[in-house]
Amino acid sequence: MIAKRSVQIELTNEEALVLFEWLTHTEGRLPFVDPAEQTVLWRIEGQLESNLTEPLARDYASLLRTARASVNGEE
């Protein structure tokens, strides 16, 4: 049996924003082997949504472009 404990993953703010955007745009399009996979992704998306302020910003598209460039090492 798997021990019930939390696992913490560290992301930069830029990485979190890029991941959040990807999760929101792929929702419902990914083939899942088991419903648990979708549940986990929904939980991650929810945690990102509650921690990020950028998706509510008027210049979100610009912030996302900057985050993507940073993650790609283009800054």
C-alpha positions as CSV (number, residue, x, y, z in Angstrom):
1,M,0.0,0.0,0.0
2,I,1.2,3.5,-0.8
3,A,1.8,5.7,2.2
4,K,-0.5,8.7,2.5
5,R,1.8,11.7,2.5
6,S,2.1,14.9,0.7
7,V,4.5,15.5,-2.1
8,Q,5.7,19.0,-2.8
9,I,6.8,20.1,-6.2
10,E,8.6,23.4,-6.7
11,L,8.1,25.5,-9.8
12,T,9.1,29.0,-10.6
13,N,6.2,31.5,-11.1
14,E,6.9,31.4,-14.8
15,E,6.8,27.6,-14.9
16,A,3.6,27.6,-12.9
17,L,2.0,30.1,-15.3
18,V,3.0,28.0,-18.4
19,L,1.7,24.8,-16.8
20,F,-1.6,26.5,-15.8
21,E,-2.2,27.7,-19.3
22,W,-1.4,24.3,-20.7
23,L,-3.8,22.6,-18.3
24,T,-6.6,25.0,-19.1
25,H,-6.2,24.6,-22.8
26,T,-5.9,20.8,-22.9
27,E,-8.8,20.1,-20.5
28,G,-11.0,17.4,-22.0
29,R,-8.6,16.7,-24.9
30,L,-6.2,14.3,-23.2
31,P,-6.6,10.5,-23.3
32,F,-6.7,9.2,-19.8
33,V,-6.0,5.6,-18.9
34,D,-7.8,6.0,-15.6
35,P,-10.1,8.8,-14.2
36,A,-7.6,9.3,-11.3
37,E,-5.2,10.9,-13.8
38,Q,-7.8,13.5,-14.7
39,T,-8.6,14.1,-11.1
40,V,-4.9,14.8,-10.3
41,L,-4.6,17.2,-13.1
42,W,-7.8,19.0,-12.0
43,R,-6.3,19.3,-8.5
44,I,-3.0,20.7,-9.8
45,E,-4.9,23.2,-12.0
46,G,-7.0,24.3,-9.0
47,Q,-3.9,24.8,-6.8
48,L,-2.3,26.9,-9.6
49,E,-5.4,28.9,-10.1
50,S,-5.6,29.7,-6.4
51,N,-2.0,30.8,-6.2
52,L,-1.5,32.7,-9.5
53,T,-2.6,36.3,-9.9
54,E,-1.5,36.7,-13.5
55,P,-4.6,35.0,-15.1
56,L,-6.7,37.9,-13.8
57,A,-4.4,40.6,-15.1
58,R,-5.4,42.7,-18.0
59,D,-2.1,42.1,-19.7
60,Y,-2.2,38.3,-19.2
61,A,-1.2,37.5,-22.8
62,S,1.9,39.6,-22.4
63,L,2.7,38.0,-19.0
64,L,2.3,34.5,-20.5
65,R,4.6,35.3,-23.5
66,T,7.2,36.6,-21.0
67,A,6.8,33.5,-18.9
68,R,7.1,31.2,-21.9
69,A,10.2,33.0,-23.1
70,S,11.8,32.7,-19.6
71,V,11.0,29.0,-19.4
72,N,12.5,28.5,-22.8
73,G,15.7,30.4,-21.7
74,E,15.0,33.3,-24.1
75,E,15.1,36.1,-21.6
